[in-house]
Amino acid sequence: MLAGHVHRPTTAVFAGAVAVTAPSTWRQSALDLTTPGRMGYLDEPASLLLHQLDERTGGTCVTHAVPVEAAAPVFPVPR
């Protein structure tokens, strides 16, 4: 199942399957659990979901939440 324009990262079980909504690459929907029908957008950091399929493990899918603005520099991790 795919849907668009949720603008808020959420995860829930729906009909026995894990359902995930992606954050927005622009602004996030305001999270207000007390006022039904209230809408608005917040100036929270833009982000996205990155899905990684690993063929070595039979197609296991791992989803990463990735902020795309105001991020720190990337430094290599010593191995």
Secondary structure, DSSP 8 states (H G I E B T S, - for coil): -------S-EEEEETTEEEEE---SS-EE---SSSTT---EE----EEEEEEEEGGGTSEEEEEEEE-SS---------
